[in-house]
Amino acid sequence: MKKHFYILGALCLTFVLASCGGDESSDKEGEGEAKEQKCFYSLNQDSYELNFTAYKTTGKLPVGGTFNEVSFTAGESEDMEGAITSIEFEINTGSVETNDEGRNAKIVEHFFGTINTPTITGNVKSIDPDAGSAVVTFVMNGLSVDVPGTFTMDGEDFSFKTEVDVQKWNALSGIEALNTICEDLHTGDDGVSLLWQLVDVSFSGSLNKDCE
């Protein structure tokens, strides 16, 4: 009788252990099924900074500035490259800011006014983070020009720097008009009045990253 009792007890214990073991295996399989995270990138509209540096005199004295009214549109993408290459912009040239009201007015009237350019528009055409390069299209004076430059990216932060030659937009008449009205201010120690046609332009910003 005791023998039958031991056998029955052993069978019950085996059944319990087997049942517990089955649940544990199932739990482990569930734990192994991790949900893949999906992220989307978009331009942080409050993060951008646009600057330019023009040069005067043969000694190439810098005059820095920006624009107070710049609007951006950009799409949302699952990768950072897609978000950045979706950026389009529009600059109100009448909002130029060089920390000198008189100079601002002269730039608006004699440079942008001469070439009839109330706005500058454009877009990010391409980027190559590995090569550290990018191409941005600028539309000014009715002409669209692709401008290559250097591109850097650090996490969600990015920046673009380039040198533009206004001659490519047939804008030398604007340079000449502005230099004429500012002749004394653009004259160096050598007595030569000069406003350079080459202008440095930089843009930086960051992306929003939203994951679900």
Sequence and secondary structure as in RCSB ss.txt:
>XXXX:A:sequence
MKKHFYILGALCLTFVLASCGGDESSDKEGEGEAKEQKCFYSLNQDSYELNFTAYKTTGKLPVGGTFNEVSFTAG
ESEDMEGAITSIEFEINTGSVETNDEGRNAKIVEHFFGTINTPTITGNVKSIDPDAGSAVVTFVMNGLSVDVPGT
FTMDGEDFSFKTEVDVQKWNALSGIEALNTICEDLHTGDDGVSLLWQLVDVSFSGSLNKDCE
>XXXX:A:secstr
 HHHHHHHHHHHHHHHHHHHHHHHHHHHHHHH      EEEEE TTS EEEEEEEETTTTEEEEEEES EEEE  
 BSSHHHHHTT EEEEEGGGEE S HHHHHHIIIIIITTTT SEEEEEEEEEETTTTEEEEEEEETTEEEEEEEE
EEEETTEEEEEEEEEGGGGT HHHHHHHHHHTTTTTB TTS B B SEEEEEEEEEEEEEE 
